Amino acid sequence: MAGATSNSSSPILAVDGNGDRLALDGVLGIRTLDQARHTLEQWRKQRKAQVLDVSKLSGLDTPGAMFLCELRDKHVELAGVQPKHEALLELIGGLQRKPLVKPPAVPRWRQLVIQLGKGADDFWRDSIDITAFVGRTVSALGHALMHPSSLRPASISRQIAETGINALPIVGLMAVMISVVIGYQSVAQLRPYGGEDFTIGLIAVSVLREMGVLITAIMVAGRSGSAFTAEIGVMKAREEIDALNSMGLQPFDLLVIPRMIGLIIALPLLTFFADIMGLLGGAVIAQSLLHISPSQDFERVREAVDMSDLFVGLVKAPVFAFFIATVGCMHGLRVRGSAESVGRETTRAVVKAIFLVIVFDALFSVFFEKVGL
Amino acid sequence: MSAARHKQAEPILSARGIVNRFGKQRVHDKLDLDIEAGEVLGIAGGSGSGKTVLLKTLIGLHQPDSGKVLIEGKPIDAVGAEEKAALIGVLFQQGALFSSLSVSQNVMLPMREYTDLPAAEQEQIAAVKIELAGLSADSAVKFPAQLSGGMVKRAALARALALDPRMLFLDEPTSDLDPLTASGIDELIMQLNRGLGVTVVIVTHDLTTLMTVCDRVAVLVDGKITVGTIDKLAQSHDPWIHDFLHGPRAQGAMNARKTHHGIR
């Protein structure tokens, strides 16, 4: 064969000869293996005593050698093996060449049942974990507040900068946007009744009581909750947590508490900022849709809301912060080894944090309704 | 492969005038290095002497500040992805196994990407590669997080061998391993070099590996490289090389070399 000796990207293998003796010419390798197996399989079916001449092989790699060893096991005689191929054949022939162990296949319906059971079990464990973690956090927080000297101000202020100050632009923008959305909807709904002026009060109340804190908390859950999980998770995967433990330092005090306190301080401040930006957004809507000047707008806002509206919004912020930090840190500490695990735990942390924020927001609504705030 | 026994003039890989700088520090100062087909070359040097950077430069992962690397006469940048995969296998220092894949899936990944063999065939080849690297069949289904340090190195070696590369680059193959496991890896490298005819480049400061496995050793000192057999290097007047090969640890390795070569 012309191309038999070339070592180019598409190697060529030729099988020729007749009767009981065949000869391989060219490269027997991973790329020509399929062809070789195909041709030789047919040949083997037709004849009994076989000799395979491999003296003209110009290249042989491990899959090729495996194939030849396999043939030899099936009593095909290899003739004219070159010395340079002998070593490889010997190496491969000396191996046991066991097939890969395969985990037994589970039928589909059983997989479903198993998944369901696993899901229920996971949910149960999750609930216990969260409860235990919340308890531990509260106790550690209590301890930290009783002994303020044990707090780490540098670490806490870094967390406030990271979770609070750096989040100002995006939170502010979101708050303005949400006011614009509410404004447009209310003007459209109230105009038929001639009540579009109530839009101002509607925006102010909904931003102060609900939207400001909710948008901020969701934003922070996505931004900082995920960061907590990833940071702590990578530390866990790289055995940094074990290193802390071995030095007699509590990872809980060093990693969880500063993040927790930082976020509990940062989130109410962020919420207040979001409230202000939301009211500014309301003023923009009032000017553009209702042609009410900002000074008039603020006059109306002051009539529509009182301190309790602001209070109802702000009091929720530390609670949300607590759950976002708890869930973020808890999932970070759950990471096991792999990169995949970091990703999975981060996803879970964000989903769970947002879920908890909304659930507690609903509970707060019911509670404030009952106490008449 | 045929070049393994009778060395030819054409080196499989040659580096010319390699310069690497980090800030003001000149790690490599116009290095020249030729690697012959079929040999086992050790790259040694103190910590921070730029061994790993040199390795990354040789395999094209790091762009040198100046100089060029030719692999089989072709500039390394001009080698296509598939060709490169068939040419080069790399064992990274920490193994760099994909943590979301099992050992056998790790080994099969390059095969799956570059060949169209049926899955059963790929599995069979992977099983042989795993056995070749000295792992038991039941560790093939394990995930990297479940493996010990020595097993990680072996699994990574199995993956590096997946496409039967003509060159094998090993970054600290015996570091972090107990002496027995390390000797096992040494033995394995020699076996692969002999059996598969693969050219091996080992970056290491394990003296035993350098003295028993390597045909030639390249020592990096102060950004320069000195290449030669261990016996030649032992007569070098360079103070670092002299201390390196005559220090207290070198004596034991030298003895290992003598017994080893006696047996061989």
Interface residues (C-beta under 8 A of the other chain):
Chain A: S9 G29 I30 R31 L33 D34 G59 D61 T62 P63 M66 K84 A87 L88 E90 L91 I92 L95 Q96 R97 K98 P99 L100 V101 K102 P103 R336 G337 S338 A339 E340
Chain B: M1 S2 A4 R5 E82 E83 A86 S99 S100 S104 M111 T115 D116 L117 P118 E121 E123 Q124 I125 A126 A127 V128 K129 I130 E131 L132 A137 D138 A140 V141 F143 P144 A145 L161 L163 D164 Q191 R194 G195 L196 G197
